Each structure stands twice: as structure tokens, then as C-alpha cells.
Amino acid sequence: MNRTIFFDSPFLLGFEHTRTLVERAAKAAGESYPPYNVEDLGEGQIRITLAVAGFSPEQLSVTVEDNQLVLAGRRDGDDKAAPDDRAYLHRGIAARGFLRSFVLADGMEVTGATLEHGLLHIDVSRIPPAKLVKRIAIRSGG
């Protein structure tokens, strides 16, 4: 994978995690199926909606790993072991599985997933960080 020159600067030490996040986001931006919307619901609430017509809840999975939200869909015929005996005059509805990912910022948490009318809704919330005051002891030098 190509590295951005900006993150290779010797003055930016310890930003490997940020570089990885940017690379993940760039890879995810290249995906086009299934179509999706991202809605700002206000007060730190976000809803991601994917058009997943024809998928059942058992064929979909929603996982979060290392701040990456991964949405996957697998059709029963994806294994190619079971041939499709239907004779289509026109086939415009995609019948393939998918894998779509989103990079979540620190403090973002998936709060729910709902499948209704062919749309998969993923609700994400920004959890406010706990206010932490840390007292640092001062040592004398002598």
C-alpha cells in the first residue's frame, strides 16, 4: 500500500495508528456495493443505512474490531455449490454478497442494528468521555 508522504515526516513520531486509519478509510471509499446513506441525527448520533434488499438477518453480520465497523452480507448461493435453477428474463437486482467497512473514531460505539423493508440501519453514538482529573506528584530534584 502506498504511504502518504505527510505521515513519513521525521517530525511526526508515533502516528502509525493515524496512518493506518487513513489507509483503511481510503480502501473503504473505493467500495460501491451496496449503496448506503450516513445521517447525522444530532447530539452525537449517526445512522448508517445500507440497501440490502433480499438479505435476511441470518445472512447479514455487523462486527466492530479495532475501531472498524464491518458489515457483511452472504447470499445462500454465494458458495457456488448450489446452482441457481431460475431462468431470468432480466436480472437487475444484485445477488452477490458484500463486505463494507467504516472506520470509527475513538469514542464512537455501535448501539444497534435493525433490518426493515430491505434497509439495514446501524446506529452509532459518540459516547462522551469520562472527565478524569489526574494529579501529578512533583518531585524535588535534590
C-alpha positions in Angstrom: 0.0 0.0 0.0 1.3 3.5 -0.8 2.2 5.6 2.1 1.3 9.2 2.4 4.4 11.4 2.4 2.9 13.5 5.2 2.9 10.7 7.7 6.5 9.7 6.8 7.8 13.0 8.2 10.5 12.6 10.8 8.7 15.2 12.9 5.5 13.0 13.3 6.6 10.2 15.6 4.0 7.7 16.9 1.4 8.5 14.3 1.4 5.0 12.8 -2.1 4.4 14.1 -3.4 7.5 12.3 -1.7 6.4 9.1 -3.4 3.0 9.4 -6.8 4.7 9.9 -6.3 6.9 6.8 -5.3 3.9 4.7 -8.4 1.9 5.9 -10.7 4.8 5.1 -9.2 5.2 1.6 -9.7 1.5 0.9 -13.3 1.6 2.2 -14.1 4.6 -0.1 -13.4 2.5 -3.1 -16.2 0.1 -2.4 -19.5 0.8 -4.1 -21.9 -2.0 -3.2 -24.3 -1.9 -1.5 -25.3 1.7 -1.7 -25.6 3.5 1.7 -26.5 6.7 3.4 -24.9 8.3 6.5 -27.3 10.5 8.5 -26.5 12.9 11.3 -29.3 12.5 13.8 -27.9 15.2 16.2 -26.5 15.0 19.7 -23.7 12.7 18.6 -26.0 10.2 17.0 -25.3 8.8 13.5 -27.2 6.3 11.4 -25.7 4.3 8.6 -28.3 2.8 6.2 -27.5 0.2 3.6 -29.8 -1.0 0.9 -29.7 -4.8 1.4 -32.9 -6.0 -0.4 -33.2 -9.7 -0.4 -31.0 -10.4 2.6 -32.4 -12.0 5.7 -31.0 -11.1 9.2 -29.2 -14.5 9.2 -27.3 -13.6 6.0 -26.0 -10.3 7.5 -23.4 -9.7 10.1 -22.3 -6.5 11.9 -19.0 -6.5 13.8 -16.7 -4.0 15.3 -13.0 -4.7 15.6 -10.2 -2.3 16.3 -12.4 0.8 15.6 -13.5 -0.6 12.3 -17.2 -1.3 11.7 -17.5 -4.2 9.3 -20.9 -5.0 7.6 -21.1 -8.3 5.6 -23.8 -10.0 3.6 -23.7 -13.5 2.3 -26.3 -15.0 -0.1 -27.2 -18.6 0.2 -25.8 -19.2 -3.4 -22.5 -17.4 -2.7 -20.7 -20.7 -2.3 -21.4 -21.6 -6.0 -22.0 -25.2 -4.9 -25.8 -24.8 -5.3 -26.7 -23.8 -8.8 -29.5 -21.3 -9.4 -32.2 -23.1 -11.4 -34.1 -19.9 -12.1 -34.4 -18.6 -15.7 -34.3 -14.8 -15.6 -35.6 -12.6 -18.4 -33.8 -9.7 -16.8 -31.7 -9.7 -13.7 -31.2 -6.2 -12.3 -31.1 -7.0 -8.6 -27.6 -7.7 -7.4 -27.4 -11.3 -6.0 -23.9 -11.1 -4.6 -22.5 -10.9 -1.1 -20.7 -7.8 0.1 -18.2 -6.6 2.7 -18.3 -2.9 3.6 -16.3 -1.2 6.3 -16.3 2.1 8.1 -13.6 3.5 10.4 -15.0 4.7 13.7 -13.4 7.5 15.7 -12.3 6.8 19.3 -15.4 7.2 21.5 -17.8 6.0 18.8 -19.9 3.0 19.7 -22.4 0.9 17.7 -25.7 1.0 19.7 -27.9 -1.1 17.5 -28.8 -2.7 14.1 -32.2 -3.0 12.5 -33.3 -4.6 9.3 -36.6 -3.3 7.9 -38.0 -3.1 4.4 -34.7 -4.1 2.8 -32.7 -1.4 4.6 -30.1 -2.2 7.3 -29.9 0.6 9.8 -26.8 0.8 12.0 -27.0 3.3 14.9 -23.7 4.8 16.1 -23.3 7.1 19.1 -20.5 9.2 20.3 -20.0 8.3 24.0 -18.8 11.4 25.9 -15.5 10.6 27.6 -15.5 10.5 31.4 -13.9 13.6 32.8 -10.7 12.5 34.5 -8.5 14.7 36.6 -5.1 13.2 37.3 -2.9 14.8 39.9 0.8 14.6 39.1 3.2 14.4 42.0 6.0 16.9 41.9 9.4 15.6 43.0 12.2 17.8 44.1 15.5 17.5 42.4 18.0 17.3 45.1 
